Amino acid sequence: MSNEFINLTTGNIANEHLCCAIADKKHQCGVNIKKAWLAERIPEGHVFRKLNEKGKVFIEYAPLEKAWVPVVGDNYIYIYCLWVSGSFKGKGYAKELLDYCIADAKKQDMAGVCIISSKKKKPFLSDKKFMQKFGFKTVDTIHGEYELMALSFGNLQPQFTPNIKTHKIDSEMLTIYYGLQCPYIPNCIEQIETYCNSNNIPFKLIKVDTLEKAKKLPCVFNNWAVFYKGKFETVHLLNEGYLKKMLNR
């Protein structure tokens, strides 16, 4: 296996694979959408760094002020995703990627690095225990479940925006906020629309397509968030099977 890492740039993004959706043809529409989204973000300081192999080994992060999440803070880096899967696990790649991010933050004279995690391990969020090994500490929480973790280089700390504290909306309808960043999302949207329309389930899809919308969201969000009967449910991406389970609980 290679130990060579590369960063996506506006010059190479068209020809490089996105390792999070490397092999599944049904996600290629999402790959094209994400690449277009990334091409606009890279000049803002957004970093997508990956192992130069056909596998899911990457980190994605951005300056917090430009990160499409309901988190605020001065001069922080926000990590969207740190993913190492399959046969690539246990080889130190996650540590190498996170070390790179931390070193990059220090090089830019940032105040620290932050990430959304959870008290108990949840899909699509980084593992709290892993982050703690690198000195990350919980600096804010939502209902004792979702946690904002930070590695601070000084006294400044980030926090969740005040508008997400209730984790509720007025509508009883199945409501999904979604971003353009994850290549799995278009296929999830297609499955949700098909299932709900076939079963006469009212639903509302809200596209989060600007930084301003992301910062004003009513819930934890890392590119996806689900409400049902006015209550926040999950950041877990919903395919048809997972949606059925949620609706039948």
Secondary structure, 3 states (H helix, E strand, C coil): CCCCEEECCCCCCCCCCCHHHCCCHHHHHHHHHHHHHHHHHHHHCCEEEEECCCCCEEEEEEEHHHCCCCEECCCEEEEEEEEECHHHCCCCHHHHHHHHHHHHHHHCCCCEEEEEEECCCCCCCCCHHHHHCCCCEEEEEECCCEEEEEEECCCCCCEECHHHCCCECCCCCEEEEECCCCCCHHHHHHHHHHHHHHCCCCEEEEECCCHHHHHCCCCCCCCEEEEECCEEEECCCCCHHHHHHHHCC
